[in-house]
Amino acid sequence: MWFSFWRSKDRFSLDQLRYLADQLTKVQIVNEVNKDFVIEALRSIAELVTYGDQHDPTFFEFFMEKQVVGDFVRILKLSRTISIPLQLLQTVSIMIQNLQSEHAIYYMFSNEHMNYLITYSFDFRNEELLSYYISFLRAIGGKLNKNTISLLVKTRNDEVVSFPLYVEAIRFAFHEESMIRAAVRAVTLNVYHVGDDSVNRYITSEPHTDYFSNLVSFFRKQCMDLNRLISETLKNPGPDSNSTVTTAVDEIEDNLYYFSDIISAGIPDVERLITDSILMLLIFPVLLPSLRTVADNDMQSGVVTSLYLLCCILRIVKIKDLANTIVAALYYPLESFTKCSGGQVNGYIPDHGFTSKSDGIDNDNLAENSAKCLVVNVPCSSSSSDCHPQSITILNNGSSSNVALREVLLEYVTGGADVQVLGSLSVLATLLQTKELDESMLDGLGILPQRKQQKKLLLQALVGEASGEEQLFSSESSLTRDGIACGLDVYLNKIKEQYGVSFQPSNVVSSPRVPRFQVLDALVSLFCRSNISAETLWDGGWLLRQLLPYSESEFNNHHLELLKISYENSASALEKEVRGFWPDLLITVLCDEWRKCKRAMESSSPPKEPKCMLFPPRMFFSEEDIPEGSSFTAGERMHELVKVFVLLHQLQIFTHGRALPDQPLIYHPCDHRTNSRAHTSGLAAVPKPGTEMNLVNAVPCRIAFERGKERHFCFLAISVGTSGWLVLAEELPLKKPYGVVRVAAPLAGCNPRVDDKHSKWLHLRIRPSALPFLDPVKYNRHGKLKTKAFVDGRWILAFRDEESCKNAFLMIREEINHLCDEVDRRIKPLLKLETVLDISSSSAPVSEDSSSHTTPPDSL
């Protein structure tokens, strides 16, 4: 019977569809003999029905009249082979996905046929069958709306009592295969966004509410896995560590965006369920207890992971109650969450923080001023010029468990490791940018931007709620204590009553001005630290600019003095780089980083994303950190010093209320020396191979670029402004004393040295002409080389006698000195703070030799 199927017919005709349906009706058993016919019939029917839906409505009318879907179900019941369910699920999925007529979709969803297929007991041990089944569910989910969803639910007294599509889909919500999890999420989001009230009541009733707490529990497990991965990476970094962490981070953020998509459906009970689950399963028992002030690497990974996850949750899951409750929790001491025994969700008893091999608490790595107490200097009103600052001490006995968590964050800023500083700054920046937070909560933390404070006070003054101009224009530019406490008390009571935290919060707004100056003191302390990466300091600079965008009114003399000392130390370190490995690129890097820093400080978001704290940069703080003879690492250190200097320089201008120029104060190049070797040789630009030059000052030498192949050259060192080169040229026999450039290398960083045993040999280090890590082609976003590790080149020049070797050595030193002197001359005004501050407030140009501190005519 089924062999007649292969006779020639018009494929896209109603007769063909009628013939296939008739043959399918005659099938009474499905076995190895006829399974191929049944599979092809199912596939062809799907193709014909889809074609008819778009071209001829009589196709689907016949499909409905003959109730072919019922035959599909009957065939499934008869099947004894796995291939029939596979094809049937694929057939129905294709039809549902491609049917455009609403009438056709209504028919497919009616008569309970879809619900029968959804609840059918397929053998999901077959991975391919499971994949087809999930695709089938996703196809149905894609057609859901307020009209079609009613065809897939069972109701009693206008209340949904059964919804097979949703129930069966969430069975696979935590499958090990990520593609299956993604498909299930798509189905659930389609359900949530339909907006059917009866369906919403069904999914927020028992036992279906377990899905949301299970989601958070699954997410919590992923957070634990991420912490273990980061801990292993810190202890044993490998070549693929960054990519592995990146993959885990992407999955973490995908989960949070799923939460966000669920919340965007606007189902109040779901928002409450997710908020409670995140707080009770993750925030209170895991993340907050992990914010221990510790030095151990095991626990440090827990701190960094917790800070990162707090940032992600606040940034992605936009729930007002969640954000404000997290901020209120920061007023509690650490022990509130490590010893709290209340708060079970669905019978789950949480752990206390990320686990590790070492659970001890060690504060040795904190700065001395943070381990004892944090002193906040609050300046008095500007109306009293001779008033001494008021010193307010925030209780801190050195044990992080007795200190409010918001103070623990500031302890990390003042004394933590680089990744902890970046993590704390990221949390503060994220809170500042969280629109769901009440302004009173931000002010209570001390991070409400000055412009928002002034706006709030202005509105209060206009409606008669404030004390008029006296409050609006006073140095007390924060909300009143009562205003802060009012908004905070609501969430403190909620934490106590709803979540069972019985401890009393620490130092809740003891003075309306204390939190702000506590943050300000921590940031100033940060800028005085020498063991923090420039990128992290830039984040601190951005936060400071957000808090104080206009003036120096909230800085006291102690702040200004500390910032000045830090700037002078940085300027001194930068000045040493003039005689270092890369003086020829110092000004270029300075100008480039100046523009980047200015742009970063004026940006609406921090320079670095929170995930960057999971990829700590390599830092070089002293010459001892630089491997011997490595210009590459010396270049990294120079770049780091420049970035720190630029930030501190711009902060100096900012804290003194001056306008920040677009370019750094650097002199233009001076005229070239007329008697220089570069001028005599005729090489005023970069010497390229093949360029003709005068060899009058060159010294003959020999060098072998390949073993056993020694070549004769004339060697010359030249400098032009802030550039310089080592040149090897071949003499032109017919045009003496001229020659042709064959090889050129950078002069700076060549480190000339006469061989200890052979006084005619001169050793030179050959570094690249550009900094490799500034090239995005060679460097990835986490500061790692994409290619093999860089190694400096070496030249060994052999001269005819000791005198020639000595002359070549002295020539190199002389030209290096000329190069460095020019760099020093050009950046000299930039290193004088008084000059910078005066020039920022003046536009009258004078000559370079003038003693007046204004912009010279040849400055940038």
C-alpha positions in Angstrom: 0.0 0.0 0.0 2.7 2.4 1.0 4.8 1.7 -2.1 2.1 3.5 -4.2 3.1 6.6 -2.3 6.1 7.0 -4.7 3.9 7.4 -7.8 4.4 10.7 -9.7 2.0 13.5 -8.5 2.0 17.3 -8.4 3.7 17.8 -5.0 1.9 21.1 -4.1 -1.7 20.1 -4.9 -4.8 19.4 -2.8 -5.0 16.0 -4.4 -1.6 15.2 -3.1 -2.6 16.3 0.4 -5.9 14.2 0.1 -3.9 11.2 -1.0 -1.4 11.4 1.9 -4.1 11.9 4.5 -6.0 8.9 3.1 -2.9 6.7 3.2 -2.1 7.8 6.7 -5.6 6.9 7.8 -5.1 3.4 6.6 -2.0 2.8 8.7 -2.9 0.4 11.5 0.6 -0.5 12.7 4.0 1.2 12.5 7.0 -1.0 12.4 10.4 -1.3 10.6 8.6 -2.2 7.4 6.5 0.9 6.9 8.2 3.5 9.1 9.9 5.2 6.2 6.6 5.7 4.4 5.0 7.1 7.6 7.9 9.5 8.2 7.8 10.8 4.6 4.1 11.2 4.8 4.3 13.3 8.0 7.0 15.4 6.5 5.1 16.0 3.2 1.9 16.8 5.0 3.7 19.5 7.0 5.1 20.9 3.8 1.7 21.0 2.1 -0.2 22.5 5.0 2.4 25.2 5.3 2.2 25.9 1.6 -1.6 26.0 1.6 -1.7 28.4 4.6 0.2 30.9 2.5 -1.3 30.3 -0.9 -4.6 28.3 -0.8 -6.9 28.2 2.2 -8.6 25.0 0.9 -5.6 23.1 2.0 -6.1 23.8 5.6 -9.8 23.5 5.4 -9.3 19.9 4.2 -6.7 19.4 6.9 -9.3 20.4 9.6 -12.1 18.5 7.9 -10.2 15.2 8.0 -8.9 15.9 11.5 -5.4 15.0 10.4 -3.9 16.1 13.8 -6.0 13.3 15.3 -4.3 10.9 13.0 -0.9 12.3 14.1 -1.8 11.4 17.7 -3.0 7.9 16.6 0.2 7.2 14.7 2.2 8.2 17.8 0.3 5.7 19.9 0.9 3.0 17.3 4.6 3.7 17.0 7.2 1.2 18.3 10.2 3.0 16.9 12.0 6.2 18.0 12.0 7.6 14.5 8.2 8.2 14.4 8.1 10.5 17.5 11.1 12.4 16.2 9.4 13.1 12.9 6.0 13.8 14.5 7.4 16.4 16.8 9.4 18.0 14.0 6.3 18.0 11.7 4.1 19.7 14.3 6.8 22.2 15.2 7.3 23.2 11.6 3.6 23.6 11.1 3.1 25.8 14.2 6.1 27.9 13.5 5.1 28.6 9.8 1.4 28.9 10.0 0.5 32.6 9.7 -3.3 32.4 9.8 -4.8 32.9 13.3 -7.6 30.6 12.4 -5.1 27.8 11.7 -3.3 28.4 15.0 -6.6 28.2 16.9 -7.4 24.9 15.3 -3.9 23.4 16.1 -4.3 24.4 19.7 -7.9 23.2 20.1 -9.2 19.7 20.7 -6.5 19.0 23.4 -4.2 17.5 20.8 -1.3 19.8 21.7 -1.8 19.1 25.4 -1.8 15.4 24.7 1.5 15.7 22.8 3.0 17.9 25.5 2.2 15.4 28.3 3.0 12.3 26.3 5.5 10.0 27.9 8.4 10.3 25.5 11.6 8.5 26.1 13.8 11.5 26.9 16.8 9.3 27.4 17.3 9.9 23.7 18.9 13.3 23.5 17.7 13.9 20.0 14.1 13.3 21.0 14.5 15.7 23.9 15.8 18.3 21.6 12.9 18.0 19.2 10.4 18.0 22.2 11.9 21.2 23.5 11.7 22.8 20.1 8.1 21.7 19.9 7.4 23.5 23.2 9.2 26.6 22.1 7.2 26.7 18.8 3.9 26.6 20.8 5.3 29.3 23.2 6.1 31.6 20.3 2.4 31.6 19.3 1.0 32.5 22.7 -1.3 35.5 23.2 -4.3 36.3 25.2 -6.5 34.4 22.8 -4.4 31.3 22.1 -3.3 30.7 25.7 -6.9 30.0 26.8 -6.9 26.9 24.4 -3.9 25.4 26.3 -5.2 25.7 29.9 -7.9 24.0 31.8 -10.1 26.1 34.1 -12.6 25.6 36.9 -14.7 28.5 38.1 -12.7 30.9 35.9 -9.5 29.8 37.6 -6.7 28.0 35.8 -6.2 24.5 37.3 -3.9 23.0 34.7 -1.4 24.4 32.2 0.7 21.5 30.7 2.9 23.7 28.5 4.2 25.7 31.5 4.5 22.7 33.9 6.3 20.4 31.4 8.6 23.2 30.2 9.9 24.1 33.7 10.7 20.4 34.3 13.8 21.1 32.1 14.6 24.5 33.4 17.8 23.3 35.0 18.9 20.8 32.4 22.7 20.5 32.0 22.4 21.5 28.3 22.4 25.3 28.0 20.5 25.3 24.7 17.6 23.4 26.4 17.6 25.9 29.4 17.5 28.8 26.9 14.5 27.3 25.1 12.6 26.7 28.4 13.3 30.3 29.4 11.9 31.5 26.1 8.7 29.5 26.7 8.3 30.8 30.2 8.9 34.4 29.1 6.2 34.0 26.4 3.8 32.9 29.1 4.6 35.7 31.5 4.3 38.4 28.9 0.9 37.3 27.7 -0.5 39.2 30.6 -3.4 36.9 31.4 -4.5 37.5 35.0 -5.8 33.9 35.6 -2.6 32.4 34.2 -0.6 34.8 36.4 -2.5 33.7 39.5 -1.8 30.1 38.5 2.0 30.5 38.1 2.2 32.4 41.5 0.3 29.7 43.4 1.7 26.7 45.1 3.5 24.6 44.1 4.4 26.6 41.0 6.1 29.3 43.1 8.9 26.8 43.7 10.1 27.5 40.2 11.3 31.0 41.2 13.1 30.0 44.3 14.6 27.1 42.4 15.8 29.5 39.8 17.6 31.5 42.4 19.0 28.3 44.0 20.3 27.3 40.6 21.8 30.7 40.1 23.4 30.5 43.6 25.1 27.3 42.6 26.5 29.0 39.5 27.8 31.8 41.8 29.5 29.2 43.9 31.1 27.6 40.8 32.3 31.0 39.7 33.9 31.6 43.1 35.7 28.3 43.0 36.9 29.0 39.4 38.2 32.4 40.4 39.9 31.0 43.5 41.7 28.3 41.3 42.6 31.0 38.8 44.2 33.2 41.5 46.3 30.3 42.8 47.1 28.5 39.5 46.6 30.9 36.5 46.7 29.1 33.2 46.7 30.2 29.5 42.9 29.6 29.2 42.0 31.0 32.6 40.6 34.2 31.3 38.4 32.6 28.7 37.1 30.1 31.2 36.2 32.9 33.6 34.6 34.9 30.8 32.4 32.0 29.8 31.2 31.5 33.4 30.6 35.3 33.8 28.6 35.4 30.6 26.3 32.6 31.9 25.9 34.4 35.2 24.8 37.6 33.5 22.5 35.7 31.1 20.7 34.3 34.2 20.3 37.8 35.7 19.0 39.1 32.4 16.4 36.3 32.5 15.4 37.5 35.9 15.1 41.0 34.5 13.0 39.8 31.6 10.7 38.0 34.0 10.3 41.2 36.0 9.6 43.3 32.9 6.4 41.3 32.5 5.0 43.3 35.4 3.6 40.5 37.5 3.7 42.0 41.1 3.7 38.6 42.9 6.5 37.3 40.7 8.6 40.4 41.5 8.1 39.8 45.2 8.9 36.1 44.9 12.2 36.8 43.0 13.1 39.6 45.4 12.6 37.4 48.5 14.4 34.5 47.0 17.5 36.6 45.9 17.7 38.1 49.4 17.1 35.0 51.4 19.1 32.5 49.2 21.9 34.6 47.9 22.4 38.1 49.3 21.9 37.6 53.1 23.5 34.1 53.5 26.2 34.2 50.8 27.2 37.5 49.4 27.2 39.8 52.4 28.9 37.4 54.8 31.7 37.0 52.2 32.6 40.6 52.5 35.2 39.8 55.1 38.4 41.9 55.4 40.9 39.2 54.8 44.3 38.7 53.2 44.1 35.0 52.4 43.8 34.3 48.6 41.0 31.7 49.1 38.8 34.2 50.9 39.9 37.1 48.7 38.3 35.4 45.8 35.1 35.2 47.8 35.2 38.9 48.4 35.8 39.7 44.8 33.1 37.4 43.6 30.6 38.8 46.1 31.4 42.4 45.0 31.0 41.5 41.4 27.7 39.7 41.9 26.3 42.6 44.0 27.2 44.9 41.1 25.5 42.6 38.5 22.4 42.1 40.6 21.9 45.9 41.1 22.8 46.7 37.5 20.6 44.1 35.8 17.8 43.1 38.1 15.9 46.4 38.4 13.6 45.9 41.4 13.2 48.9 43.7 12.6 46.9 46.9 15.6 44.7 46.2 17.9 47.6 45.6 16.8 49.6 48.6 16.9 46.5 50.9 20.5 45.7 49.8 21.5 49.3 50.7 19.7 49.1 54.1 21.5 45.8 54.8 24.9 47.6 54.4 24.1 49.4 57.7 24.2 46.1 59.5 27.4 44.5 61.0 28.7 41.4 59.3 27.7 39.2 62.2 24.1 40.0 61.5 24.2 37.7 58.5 26.8 35.2 59.6 24.9 34.3 62.8 21.4 34.9 61.7 19.5 31.6 61.9 16.2 32.8 60.4 15.1 33.0 56.9 14.3 29.7 55.1 12.8 29.6 51.6 11.0 26.4 50.8 12.8 24.6 53.5 16.2 25.6 52.3 18.7 26.5 55.0 21.5 28.7 53.5 25.2 28.6 54.1 27.1 31.7 55.3 29.3 33.1 52.6 31.4 31.5 49.9 33.2 28.4 51.3 37.0 28.0 51.1 39.8 26.0 52.7 40.5 28.9 55.1 37.6 30.4 57.0 39.7 32.5 59.4 39.4 36.3 59.4 42.7 38.2 59.0 42.9 41.9 58.9 46.7 42.2 58.4 46.4 43.5 54.9 44.3 46.6 55.9 46.0 49.9 56.3 46.8 50.9 59.8 44.3 53.8 59.8 41.5 51.5 58.7 42.3 48.7 61.2 41.8 50.9 64.2 39.2 53.5 63.3 38.0 55.6 60.4 38.2 59.3 61.2 36.0 61.6 59.2 37.0 65.3 59.1 33.8 67.3 58.5 34.6 70.9 57.6 32.5 73.6 59.3 30.3 76.1 57.5 32.2 78.2 55.0 30.8 81.3 56.7 33.3 80.8 59.5 36.7 80.9 58.0 38.6 80.3 61.2 36.6 77.3 62.4 38.5 74.1 62.9 37.3 70.9 61.2 35.0 68.7 63.4 36.5 65.3 63.9 33.9 62.5 64.0 35.1 58.9 64.7 33.2 56.0 63.2 33.4 53.0 65.5 35.7 50.3 64.2 37.5 48.1 66.6 39.4 46.3 63.9 37.0 43.3 63.7 35.2 43.3 60.5 32.3 41.4 62.0 31.4 44.4 64.3 31.6 47.0 61.6 28.8 48.1 59.3 29.2 46.6 55.9 29.2 50.0 54.3 32.3 50.8 56.3 33.8 47.4 55.3 33.5 48.6 51.7 35.4 51.8 52.5 38.0 49.7 54.4 38.7 47.9 51.2 39.1 51.3 49.4 41.6 52.5 52.0 43.5 49.3 52.7 42.4 46.4 50.5 44.1 44.7 47.6 43.7 46.2 44.1 40.8 43.9 43.1 39.1 44.6 46.4 39.4 48.3 45.8 38.1 48.0 42.3 35.2 45.8 43.6 34.2 48.3 46.3 34.4 51.2 43.9 32.3 49.3 41.4 29.6 48.6 44.1 29.5 52.3 45.0 29.4 53.4 41.4 26.7 50.9 40.7 24.6 52.1 43.6 25.1 55.7 42.4 23.7 54.7 39.0 20.9 52.6 40.2 17.7 54.6 39.4 15.6 52.3 41.6 17.3 53.6 44.7 15.7 56.4 46.7 17.9 59.5 46.9 17.7 59.5 50.7 19.4 56.0 50.6 22.2 57.3 48.4 22.7 60.3 50.7 22.7 58.0 53.7 25.6 56.1 52.1 27.4 59.4 51.3 27.3 59.0 47.5 24.4 61.3 46.4 25.9 63.6 43.7 26.2 67.2 44.7 24.0 68.4 41.8 21.2 66.1 43.0 21.5 67.4 46.6 21.2 71.0 45.4 18.2 70.1 43.2 16.5 68.4 46.2 17.2 71.3 48.5 16.0 73.8 45.9 12.7 72.0 45.5 12.3 71.8 49.3 12.9 75.5 49.6 10.4 76.3 46.9 7.6 74.3 48.6 8.5 75.6 52.0 9.9 72.3 53.4 13.5 73.6 53.9 14.9 76.5 55.9 15.2 78.7 52.9 18.4 80.1 51.5 20.4 79.4 54.6 20.2 75.7 54.0 20.3 75.8 50.3 23.5 77.7 50.0 25.3 76.4 53.1 28.2 73.9 53.0 25.8 71.4 54.5 24.8 70.1 51.1 23.0 66.9 52.1 19.5 66.1 53.2 18.5 66.5 56.8 19.1 63.6 59.1 15.3 63.0 59.5 14.8 62.8 55.7 17.5 60.2 55.4 16.3 58.2 58.4 12.7 58.2 57.2 13.4 56.4 54.0 16.0 54.1 55.6 13.8 53.0 58.5 11.2 51.5 56.2 13.7 49.0 54.8 15.5 48.4 58.1 12.2 47.4 59.6 11.5 45.2 56.6 14.9 43.4 57.1 14.1 42.8 60.8 10.4 41.8 60.5 10.2 40.1 57.1 13.7 38.5 56.8 14.4 37.8 60.5 17.6 39.8 61.0 17.5 40.7 64.7 20.8 42.6 65.1 20.7 46.4 65.4 22.1 48.3 62.5 25.4 50.2 63.2 25.7 54.0 63.2 22.6 54.8 61.2 23.3 58.3 60.0 24.8 59.6 63.3 25.3 62.9 61.5 23.8 63.9 58.1 27.3 64.9 57.0 29.3 62.0 58.2 28.7 59.4 55.4 29.6 61.8 52.7 32.9 62.8 54.3 33.6 59.2 55.2 33.5 58.4 51.4 35.5 61.5 50.6 38.2 60.6 53.1 38.4 57.1 51.7 38.8 58.3 48.1 41.5 60.8 49.1 43.2 58.0 51.0 43.0 55.8 47.9 44.7 58.4 45.7 47.6 58.4 48.2 48.2 54.7 47.8 51.1 53.6 45.6 50.2 49.9 45.3 47.0 50.4 43.3 46.7 50.1 39.5 46.0 53.2 37.5 42.8 51.7 36.1 41.4 51.3 39.6 42.5 54.8 40.5 40.6 56.1 37.5 37.5 54.5 38.8 38.0 56.3 42.0 38.5 59.5 40.2 35.3 59.0 38.2 33.4 58.5 41.5 34.9 61.6 43.0 33.9 63.7 40.0 30.3 62.3 40.2 30.1 63.3 43.9 31.7 66.8 43.4 31.4 67.9 39.8 31.7 71.6 40.3 34.1 72.8 43.1 36.4 72.2 46.0 33.9 73.3 48.6 33.9 69.9 50.4 37.6 69.4 50.5 39.4 70.4 53.6 43.1 71.4 53.9 44.1 67.9 55.0 42.6 66.5 51.8 44.3 69.1 49.6 47.6 68.5 51.3 47.4 64.7 50.9 46.5 65.0 47.2 49.3 67.5 46.7 51.9 65.1 48.3 50.6 62.2 46.2 50.8 64.3 43.0 54.4 65.4 43.8 55.4 61.8 44.3 53.9 60.8 41.0 55.5 63.7 39.2 58.9 62.7 40.7 58.4 59.1 39.4 57.4 60.4 36.0 60.5 62.6 35.9 62.7 59.5 36.3 61.1 58.0 33.3 62.6 60.7 31.2 65.9 58.8 31.6 64.3 55.4 31.3 63.6 52.9 28.6 60.9 54.8 26.6 61.6 58.6 26.8 60.9 58.9 23.0 57.3 57.9 23.5 56.7 59.5 26.9 55.1 62.7 25.5 52.9 60.7 23.0 51.6 58.5 25.8 51.1 61.5 28.1 48.9 63.3 25.5 47.0 60.2 24.7 46.3 59.3 28.3 45.3 62.9 29.1 42.5 62.8 26.5 41.4 59.4 27.7 41.4 60.3 31.3 39.5 63.5 30.7 36.9 61.6 28.7 36.6 58.9 31.3 36.2 61.4 34.2 33.4 63.3 32.3 31.7 60.1 31.2 28.3 59.1 32.6 29.5 55.6 33.5 32.7 54.3 35.2 35.8 53.6 33.0 35.6 49.9 33.7 32.8 47.3 33.8 32.3 45.4 37.1 33.5 42.2 35.5 37.0 43.7 35.1 37.6 43.1 38.8 37.7 39.3 37.9 40.7 40.0 35.6 43.3 41.8 37.7 45.9 43.7 35.7 49.6 43.1 36.0 51.3 46.0 37.8 54.8 47.3 38.2 55.3 49.7 41.0 59.2 49.9 41.2 62.2 49.0 39.2 62.6 45.8 41.3 59.4 44.6 39.7 60.8 44.8 36.2 62.6 41.7 34.9 66.2 42.5 34.1 66.7 43.8 30.6 63.0 43.8 29.6 61.9 46.9 27.8 58.4 45.5 27.4 57.7 45.4 31.1 59.5 48.8 31.6 57.1 50.2 29.0 54.1 48.8 30.9 55.4 50.4 34.1 55.9 53.7 32.3 52.4 53.6 30.9 51.1 52.8 34.4 53.0 55.8 35.9 51.7 58.1 33.2 48.1 57.1 33.8 48.5 57.7 37.5 50.2 61.0 37.0 47.5 62.2 34.5 44.7 61.3 36.9 46.4 63.1 39.9 47.2 66.0 37.8 43.6 66.4 36.6 42.4 66.0 40.2 44.7 68.8 41.3 43.1 71.1 38.7 39.6 69.9 39.6 40.0 70.2 43.4 41.2 73.8 43.0 38.1 74.7 41.0 40.0 75.2 37.7 38.8 74.3 34.2 40.3 71.2 32.8 42.2 71.8 29.5 41.8 69.5 26.5 45.5 69.0 26.3 48.3 68.8 28.9 50.6 71.7 29.3 53.6 70.6 27.2 56.0 72.8 25.1 56.2 72.4 21.4 59.4 71.0 19.9 62.3 73.5 19.6 64.3 74.0 16.4 66.8 71.2 15.6 70.4 71.7 16.4 72.2 72.9 13.3 75.4 71.0 14.2 73.8 67.8 15.3 74.8 64.4 13.8 71.3 64.1 12.4 71.7 67.4 10.5 75.2 66.5 9.3 74.1 63.1 8.1 71.0 64.4 6.3 68.6 62.3 8.4 66.0 64.7 9.8 63.2 62.1 9.7 62.8 58.4 10.5 65.7 56.7 8.6 64.1 54.1 6.3 66.1 51.4 4.5 67.5 52.6 1.2 67.7 56.3 2.4 71.0 58.0 1.4 73.0 59.6 4.2 76.3 61.3 4.9 78.7 59.0 6.8 81.1 61.7 8.0 80.4 61.0 11.7 79.8 57.2 11.3 82.1 54.6 12.8 83.0 51.4 10.8 82.0 48.1 12.4 81.0 44.5 11.8 78.0 42.6 12.8 76.6 39.1 12.1 72.8 38.9 11.8 73.2 35.2 10.9 75.7 32.7 12.2 78.8 32.7 10.1 77.7 35.7 7.9 79.5 38.8 9.1 78.7 42.1 7.4 80.5 45.5 7.3 78.5 48.6 8.2 79.0 52.2 9.3 77.4 52.8 12.6 75.8 56.2 13.6 73.6 57.3 16.6 71.4 60.3 16.0 68.6 62.2 17.8 66.0 64.6 16.4 63.9 66.3 19.1 62.4 63.5 21.2 63.2 60.8 18.7 66.4 58.9 18.1 67.8 56.0 16.1 70.7 53.6 15.8 71.7 53.4 12.2 73.7 50.8 10.2 74.6 52.0 6.8 76.6 50.5 3.9 79.1 52.8 2.2 78.6 53.7 -1.4 82.0 52.9 -3.1 81.4 55.4 -5.9 80.0 58.2 -3.7 82.2 58.5 -0.7 81.5 59.6 2.1 77.9 58.7 1.5 76.1 55.5 2.2 72.7 53.8 2.2 70.7 53.0 5.4 70.2 49.2 5.7 69.0 48.9 9.3 67.6 51.3 11.9 66.5 50.8 15.5 65.3 53.0 18.4 68.0 54.9 20.2 66.2 55.1 23.6 66.5 52.1 25.8 69.5 50.6 23.9 71.6 50.5 27.1 75.1 50.5 25.5 77.7 48.4 27.2 81.3 47.6 26.3 82.0 43.9 26.6 84.0 43.0 29.8 86.4 40.6 28.0 86.5 42.1 24.5 87.0 45.8 24.6 86.2 46.2 20.9 82.7 44.8 21.2 79.7 47.0 22.0 76.5 45.4 23.3 73.1 47.1 22.4 69.6 46.2 23.4 67.1 46.7 20.6 63.5 47.3 21.7 60.5 47.8 19.5 59.7 51.3 18.1 56.2 51.2 19.6 54.6 49.9 22.8 53.0 46.5 21.9 50.3 46.7 24.6 48.9 49.9 23.1 48.1 48.0 19.9 44.6 46.4 20.1 45.6 44.0 17.4 48.3 42.5 19.6 46.6 43.0 23.0 43.2 41.8 24.2 40.8 43.7 26.5 42.2 42.1 29.6 45.7 43.3 29.0 47.2 40.0 27.7 49.3 39.5 24.6 47.5 37.7 21.9 50.8 36.6 20.4 53.9 35.1 22.0 55.7 36.9 24.8 57.8 39.8 23.6 61.6 39.5 23.8 64.1 42.3 23.2 66.6 42.0 20.4 70.4 42.3 20.8 73.2 43.7 18.6 76.9 43.0 19.2 79.0 45.5 17.2 82.7 44.7 16.6 84.9 47.7 16.0 88.4 47.8 14.5 90.0 49.1 17.8 89.1 50.0 21.4 89.1 53.7 20.5 86.5 53.3 17.9 84.3 51.2 20.3 84.7 53.9 23.0 83.8 56.7 20.5 80.7 54.8 19.4 79.7 54.3 23.1 80.2 58.0 23.9 78.2 59.0 20.7 75.3 56.9 21.9 75.3 58.4 25.4 75.5 61.9 24.0 72.6 61.5 21.7 70.5 59.8 24.4 71.2 62.8 26.6 70.1 65.2 23.9 66.9 63.2 23.5 66.2 63.1 27.2 66.9 66.7 27.7 64.4 67.7 25.0 61.7 65.5 26.6 62.5 67.0 30.0 62.3 70.6 28.6 58.9 69.9 27.0 57.2 68.4 30.0 58.8 70.7 32.6 55.7 73.0 32.9 53.5 70.0 33.4 55.5 69.0 36.5 55.1 72.4 38.2 51.8 72.4 40.0 51.8 76.2 40.6 52.3 76.7 36.8 49.4 74.4 36.0 47.0 76.0 38.4 47.8 79.6 37.4 47.6 78.7 33.7 44.2 77.1 34.2 42.8 80.3 35.4 44.6 82.6 32.9 44.7 83.0 29.1 47.4 85.6 28.7 50.4 84.0 27.0 54.0 84.8 27.7 57.3 83.5 26.6 58.8 80.2 27.7 61.5 82.0 29.6 59.1 84.2 31.5 58.8 83.7 35.2 55.0 84.2 35.0 53.1 81.0 35.3 50.9 81.3 32.2 50.6 79.5 29.0 53.8 79.9 26.9 53.2 80.6 23.2 54.7 77.3 22.1 52.7 75.1 24.4 50.1 72.6 23.3 
